[in-house]
Amino acid sequence: MRMTMQRGGRWRAACRAAAALLALGLGACGSLPRHPAPAQDALSGSIPHFPDIRAWSGQPSATLEKDLARSFAQESARDFPRAADGSVHYAHLALSGGGANGAFGAGFLSGWSRTGTRPTFKIVTGVSTGALMAPFAFIGPEYDAALKDFYTTTRSRDIFLLGSTVGLLWQVLAGEALADTRPLQAMIARHVDAELLRRVADAHQRGRRLYIGTANLDAPRFVVWNMGLIANSGRPEALELFRKVMLASASIPVAFPPVFFDVELAPGGPRYDEMHVDGGVGARVFLNGGVIRGSVIRERGGQGGSGKEDIYVIHNGQLIPQPDPVARSLSAIAGRVIDATGRVVAIADLFRIQSYTQQEGGAFRWITIPEDVNMIGDEVFDPAQMQLLYDLGLRMAANPEPWLTQLPGRRSEP
């Protein structure tokens, strides 16, 4: 299945140069004004009018656990039927980051729909490009066409604007990012409209949950946002906040500007700002971020019976890259280290999810871009190359057994 994909070029060179300059400490030459909460209160802020919509990773959240527990009374037997033993199997979908490689996941979801075996997901989570996909995957196959359009027609200029070389140097020295993401903001606004928000709210009312992850650099912590609660709030600011969380989760630090959220330490009190960036800084893919205990599903699922989890992970990238000699330069070495570190983090996240699944007696399945797909190139978002990835995902989903069950380095017991 040898394939050649394209990505990189001027954008990759700019990012590598920026990484090298930052490594030398030049980024400390300037900073822009802001109004953060005091350091001791970094974990105490809440979004005005939305007090219970998020939680800090690694800390069980009573509010999110209570909301998930309530979902079992909301769900229907049609969406989540009981098995012969009285238990209910809940399908969870976790979508990873990966930029333009999200085309692979979009194609796989569409191909999965065509097989007629795609389940109704109890929980969908997304980070980075997975956060852009997650609301559409959450609603269901009727949004497959929207995902295809997004991941096969989008160009780099539809995502970001990149300045001149002089402008890039100035941004590194005195700015907060290399690129301007106004095109991405406009694209999110076009696709995430009032009707999509209504559909997410409706699914939330029927006992399903949608979570998106961002990274709060002030804390610094990974943050899990309950997107269904935002959609279901009825607040006039809900649509803007929903879009803002998606943008934050996809805002690659250094490359894209951070996204700021107004927070308050007490209702009606002074407002501060929180700096959020790409959720991939905290996790490349996540299931619940440690904010919800597995026992909530195991003990309360099935409306008094028991719940079992079937975890599906779509990794929009490659864990095993093709060998590629590195140039003897600071930017090339820095870029390769960043890329390699990201793969290590992704593998760790997958092992964490698999371990959780085994502990809870569930099933673990995952899919990734095969290692014999050669990823090289000259543009980040190239419709022709994304179409190839989309078609690859479509074909793989049509296989009788498309899912992997063992992670790299592990083999099934004899």
Long-range contacts (C-beta under 8 A, 24 or more apart in sequence): 1-370, 1-372, 1-373, 2-372, 2-373, 2-374, 3-372, 3-373, 3-374, 3-388, 3-392, 4-373, 4-374, 4-376, 5-373, 5-374, 5-375, 5-376, 5-377, 5-385, 5-388, 5-389, 6-376, 6-377, 6-378, 6-379, 6-382, 6-384, 6-385, 7-99, 7-100, 7-375, 7-376, 7-377, 7-378, 7-379, 7-380, 7-382, 7-385, 8-376, 8-377, 8-378, 8-379, 8-380, 9-377, 9-378, 9-379, 10-162, 10-378, 11-156, 11-162, 11-379, 11-380, 12-335, 12-380, 13-331, 14-162, 14-168, 14-178, 15-178, 15-254, 15-255, 15-335, 16-331, 16-332, 16-334, 16-335, 17-168, 17-172, 17-331, 18-168, 18-172, 18-178, 18-254, 18-255, 19-254, 19-331, 19-334, 19-335, 19-338, 20-330, 20-331, 20-334, 21-172, 22-172, 22-254, 23-330, 23-334, 26-172, 26-173, 27-172, 27-173, 29-173, 29-174, 30-173, 30-174, 30-175, 31-174, 32-175, 32-176, 34-260, 34-273, 34-275, 35-271, 35-272, 35-273, 36-218, 36-272, 36-273, 36-274, 36-275, 37-218, 37-263, 37-265, 37-272, 37-274, 39-218, 41-265, 42-216, 42-218, 42-219, 43-219, 43-221, 44-265, 45-263, 45-264, 45-265, 45-272, 45-274, 46-263, 46-264, 46-265, 47-241, 47-261, 47-262, 47-263, 48-262, 48-263, 48-264, 48-267, 48-271, 49-233, 49-235, 49-237, 50-229, 50-230, 50-233, 50-235, 50-241, 51-267, 52-226, 52-229, 53-225, 53-226, 53-229, 53-230, 53-233, 54-223, 54-224, 54-225, 54-226, 55-223, 55-224, 55-226, 55-289, 55-291, 56-219, 56-221, 56-222, 56-223, 56-224, 56-291, 57-213, 57-221, 57-222, 57-223, 57-224, 57-282, 57-283, 57-286, 57-289, 57-290, 57-291, 58-221, 58-222, 58-289, 58-290, 58-291, 59-290, 59-291, 60-290, 60-291, 60-292, 60-293, 61-224, 61-291, 61-292, 64-224, 64-226, 64-291, 64-292, 65-291, 65-292, 65-293, 65-296, 67-209, 67-226, 67-229, 68-209, 68-292, 68-296, 68-297, 69-296, 69-300, 71-122, 71-207, 71-208, 71-209, 72-207, 72-300, 72-301, 72-302, 72-303, 72-307, 73-207, 73-303, 74-205, 74-206, 74-207, 75-122, 75-206, 75-207, 75-208, 75-303, 76-206, 76-207, 79-120, 79-206, 79-207, 79-208, 80-120, 80-122, 80-207, 80-302, 82-302, 82-305, 86-302, 86-305, 86-306, 87-301, 87-302, 87-305, 87-306, 87-307, 87-308, 88-301, 88-302, 88-305, 88-306, 88-307, 88-308, 89-307, 89-308, 89-309, 89-310, 90-122, 90-123, 90-297, 90-301, 90-307, 90-308, 90-309, 90-310, 91-119, 91-120, 91-121, 91-122, 91-310, 91-312, 92-121, 92-122, 92-123, 92-124, 92-125, 92-287, 92-309, 92-310, 92-311, 92-312, 93-121, 93-123, 93-124, 93-125, 93-137, 93-312, 93-313, 93-314, 94-124, 94-125, 94-126, 94-130, 94-285, 94-286, 94-287, 94-311, 94-312, 94-313, 94-314, 94-353, 95-124, 95-125, 95-126, 95-127, 95-129, 95-130, 95-131, 95-133, 95-134, 95-137, 95-285, 95-314, 95-316, 96-127, 96-128, 96-129, 96-130, 96-284, 96-285, 96-313, 96-314, 96-315, 96-316, 96-317, 96-346, 96-349, 97-127, 97-128, 97-129, 97-130, 97-278, 97-279, 97-280, 97-284, 97-285, 97-316, 97-317, 98-128, 98-129, 98-130, 98-315, 98-316, 98-317, 99-128, 99-129, 99-252, 99-316, 99-380, 99-381, 100-129, 100-151, 100-154, 100-380, 100-381, 100-382, 100-385, 100-386, 100-389, 101-129, 101-316, 101-317, 101-369, 101-389, 102-129, 102-130, 102-132, 102-133, 102-151, 102-316, 103-151, 103-152, 103-386, 103-387, 103-389, 103-390, 103-393, 104-314, 104-316, 104-369, 104-389, 104-390, 104-392, 104-393, 105-129, 105-130, 105-133, 105-314, 105-316, 105-393, 106-133, 106-144, 106-147, 106-148, 106-150, 106-151, 106-152, 106-390, 106-393, 107-148, 107-151, 107-389, 107-390, 107-391, 107-392, 107-393, 107-394, 107-397, 108-314, 108-367, 108-393, 108-394, 108-396, 108-397, 108-402, 109-133, 109-137, 109-141, 109-144, 109-147, 109-314, 109-393, 109-397, 110-141, 110-144, 110-147, 110-148, 110-390, 110-393, 110-394, 110-397, 111-393, 111-394, 111-395, 111-396, 111-397, 111-398, 112-397, 113-141, 113-144, 114-394, 114-397, 114-398, 115-397, 115-398, 119-310, 120-208, 121-208, 122-207, 122-208, 122-209, 123-208, 123-209, 123-210, 123-211, 123-287, 123-288, 124-208, 124-209, 124-210, 124-211, 125-210, 125-211, 125-212, 125-213, 125-285, 125-286, 125-287, 125-288, 126-211, 126-212, 126-213, 126-249, 127-212, 127-213, 127-249, 127-278, 127-279, 127-280, 127-282, 127-283, 127-284, 127-285, 127-286, 128-249, 128-250, 128-252, 128-278, 128-279, 128-280, 128-284, 129-250, 129-316, 130-285, 130-314, 130-316, 131-212, 131-213, 131-245, 131-246, 131-249, 131-250, 131-279, 132-188, 132-246, 132-249, 132-250, 134-210, 134-212, 134-227, 135-192, 135-196, 135-200, 135-210, 135-227, 135-246, 136-191, 136-196, 138-200, 138-203, 138-208, 138-210, 139-196, 139-199, 139-200, 139-203, 143-196, 146-191, 148-390, 150-187, 150-191, 151-386, 151-389, 151-390, 152-383, 152-386, 152-387, 152-390, 153-383, 154-187, 154-381, 154-383, 154-386, 155-379, 155-381, 155-382, 155-383, 156-379, 156-380, 156-381, 156-382, 157-183, 158-183, 158-184, 158-187, 158-381, 159-183, 159-184, 159-187, 159-380, 159-381, 160-184, 160-255, 160-256, 176-257, 176-258, 177-253, 177-254, 177-255, 177-256, 177-257, 177-258, 178-254, 178-255, 178-256, 179-255, 179-256, 179-257, 180-257, 181-247, 181-251, 181-256, 181-257, 184-247, 184-250, 184-256, 185-243, 185-247, 188-243, 188-246, 188-247, 189-243, 192-239, 192-242, 192-243, 192-246, 193-239, 194-239, 197-231, 197-238, 197-239, 197-242, 198-231, 200-227, 200-228, 200-231, 200-232, 200-242, 201-228, 201-231, 201-232, 203-228, 204-228, 204-229, 204-231, 204-232, 205-232, 211-288, 211-289, 212-245, 212-246, 212-249, 212-279, 213-249, 213-279, 213-282, 213-283, 213-286, 213-289, 214-245, 214-248, 214-249, 214-259, 214-276, 214-277, 214-278, 214-279, 214-282, 215-253, 215-276, 215-277, 215-278, 215-279, 215-280, 215-281, 215-282, 216-274, 216-275, 216-276, 217-253, 217-258, 217-275, 217-276, 217-277, 217-281, 218-274, 218-275, 221-282, 222-279, 222-281, 222-282, 222-283, 222-286, 222-289, 223-276, 223-279, 223-282, 224-286, 224-288, 224-289, 224-291, 248-276, 248-277, 248-278, 248-279, 249-278, 249-279, 250-278, 251-276, 251-277, 251-278, 252-277, 252-278, 252-280, 253-277, 253-278, 253-281, 280-342, 283-345, 283-349, 284-342, 284-345, 284-346, 284-349, 285-313, 285-315, 285-346, 285-349, 285-350, 285-353, 286-349, 286-353, 287-311, 287-353, 287-356, 294-356, 294-359, 294-360, 297-360, 298-360, 298-361, 308-360, 308-361, 308-362, 308-363, 309-357, 309-360, 309-362, 309-363, 310-362, 310-363, 310-365, 311-353, 311-357, 311-362, 311-363, 311-364, 311-365, 312-365, 312-366, 312-403, 313-350, 313-353, 313-364, 313-365, 313-366, 313-367, 314-366, 314-367, 315-346, 315-350, 315-366, 315-367, 315-368, 315-369, 316-369, 317-343, 317-346, 317-368, 317-369, 318-343, 318-368, 318-369, 318-370, 318-371, 318-373, 318-375, 319-343, 319-346, 319-347, 319-350, 319-368, 319-371, 319-408, 320-371, 320-408, 321-371, 321-375, 322-371, 322-374, 322-375, 324-376, 347-407, 347-408, 350-407, 351-407, 354-407, 364-405, 365-403, 365-404, 365-405, 366-403, 366-404, 366-405, 366-407, 367-396, 367-402, 367-403, 367-404, 368-404
